[in-house]
């Protein structure tokens, strides 16, 4: 039990500091099914991806090829800067919290991140859509031929989830937070690792997760704790 608690504490202590995937993997080995909300309900809000060969699917691939033809090295560089699903990479420069992140805020944000990632994993298991470059040989992703499934986008989901949370905490900056989430999501298309419909599904999933969180008394209590930890706006 002490070892399990230690691993969870380490995962939370280094929340989103540049090794989010490793932290999440560590905590999933010993962590709970969820902290606030189980995956089943949000996943039900996500529609199936376009059927292969359908007009919507063809439009996805056309959009990817268009971005591939006109993206610049700078575009790919910005996408690479956000290639890990890390809080600092997404929101570090516009964070509503002090730097360094207060330990209590780190713990709560990790719980939100954990539930979001677990829900994305469940959705991808339900909809095992391949990455676009594995479906069309003409696509050459500038983010590399990464592993995993495509639908919905985990980056789009998690950034949307955090943007909605931060918008509740600092409503005056809602536009800024949502714009950053949209930018991070689009970078996955520009980089060639997600279809546009993966991104839209990720945003829907982020919305559904956050709506579910707001129904949970434990999350609402933690939201108030986060409010007390904000830096002066």
N, C-alpha and C positions, 0 to 999 in steps of 0.2 A: 504493500500500500504506500509506504514512504517513497519507494522508487517511482511509482506511478505519479504521485503528487509532485515529486521533484521534476519529472519530465514535463508535466503540464506547466509548472512554474517557469521552467526554462523557456518553453515555447512562448508563453505570454510575455516574459521579460524581454525577449528579443523581437517582439511583434513587428512585423512588416518593416524590418530594418535592412532589407536587401537579400534576405534568404527565406522569403515567404513560403516557397514550395517545400523547403526542407523542414521548416517549422510545422507546417500543416501535416506533412507526412509523419513527423515525430508524434504529434498530438493525436493523430488518428489511430496510431498504434495502441494508445492507452486511454484515449479520451472517450467521452460519452457519445451516444448517437447524435445528440444535439444539446445545445445549451438553452435556447429559447423556443425554437420551433422546429418540428420534424419536417422532413423534405416532402412528404407525400402531397400535402395540400398545395404548396406553391407550384410544384411540378405539374399538377393538374391544370394550372392556368396557362400552360404553354402549348400552343397548337403543334401539330406534327410539321416537320419541315416540308418544303415543296417536293413533290414526287420527282424522281429523276426523269429528265427529259421533258418535264412540264414547262409551259411558258415562263413560270416564275423561276424555275431552276435554271433555265437557259439565260434568263435575265441576270441571275446571280453571277453566272460564269462570264457573261459579257461584261458586266461591271468590273469584275476582277481583272479581266484582260485589258480593259480600258485603263484602269489604275496602273497596271504593270507597264503599259506603254508610256505613260506620262509622269510616273513618280520620279522624283529626283533622289540623289544621294542624301540630301538633307531630309527629305520625307522619310526615307528608310532609317536614317539616323535617329530621328525623333521617335519612330516606332520601336527601335531597338532600346531606346532609353526607358521605355515602358514595357519591355518584354516580360519582366517578372511581375506577378500580381502582388505588388508591394505597396503598402500605404504611402511610404515616402516617395516612391517614384510617381505615384498618381497625384497625391495631394500635399506632399511635403512643403512646397513653397506657398501654398494657400491654406495650410492647416489652420483650423480655428483654435488649436491647442498650443500651449507653450512648447518650446523646444529646449531640452528634451521632453518627449511625451511623458506626462505624469504616469506613474505606475498603475494607478487605478484606471485611468483612461486606456492605457495599453491593454489591461486585462479585459475590459468591456469590449473594446474594438476587436480584440482577438476573438471573442465569443461570437460577435456578429460575423466576422470574416469566416470563422469555422462553420457556422450554420449555412452561410452563403455557399461556401465551397462544397459542403456535403450535399446541398441541394442541387448544385450544378452537376456533381458527379451522378446523382440519381437521374437527372434529366438526360444526361448523355447516355446513360445506360438504357434509358427508355427509347431514345432516338439515336441509334448508333450511326450517325451520318459521318462519312469519311471527310477528311480535310480536302479542300478544293484541289490542291496540287496532286492529290492521289486519284482524283477523278478526271483531271484534264492535264495531259502531259505538256501542254503549251504553257502552263503556269509555272513560274519560277519564283518562289517566295524569297523575299530579301531578308526575312526573319529566320531562314533556314527551314528545313523539312522536319518540323517538330512532330513529336509523337502525339498520340491522343486523338479523341474524337472532336467533331466540329460544332455540333448543335446541342444546346445553345452556347454562345461564347461566354466563357468564365470571366474574361476581362470585362466584357460589357455588363455582366450581371453584378460583379463585385463593385465596380466603380459606380454603377447606378445606385446600388444599395448604400454605399457610403455617402454619395452625393445627396440622397434623400435624407439620410440621418443628419448630415451636417446642415442641410437646409432647414430642418426642424430646429436645430440649435441656433443657427444664425440666419433667420429668414431673409435678411437684407442681401445676403450673398448667394441666394438660391441660384440665380442665373449663372454665377461664376462656377459654382460647384457642378451644376448639371452640364455646363459647357465643357468643363474638364473631363467629365465622364464620357461625354459624346466624343471628344477628341481621342481619348484612350481607346474607345470602342472602334472608331473609324480607322485608327492606326493598324488594327488587326486585319482590316480589309486591304488597306494600302500595302501592308507587309505581305499579303498573299496567303494568310493562314486561316482566314475565315470568310465564309460567304456573307453578303449583306444580310440575308435572312437569319443567319446565326446571331448577328448583332441585334437585330430587332427582337428576336426571341430572348436574348439575354436581358434586354431592357425590360421586357414584359416580366421575366422571371424576377429581376431585381425589384420591380414594383410589387409583385405578389409576395415576395419574401418580406418586404418592409411592411406591407399591409398586415401580414400575419404577425410580425413582431409587435406592432402597435396594439394588438389584441392581448398580448401577454403581460400580466402585471409585473413580472420580474424584469422584463425589458423596460417597461415604462419607468420603473424605479431606477434602473441603471441609466436611463436617458436623463433623469433629473440629476444623477450623480455627475454625468458628463457635463451638464449645464453649469455645474458649480466649478468645473475645472477649466472652463474656457479662458483664453487669454483676453485681455481688454480689446474690445473691437472698435 
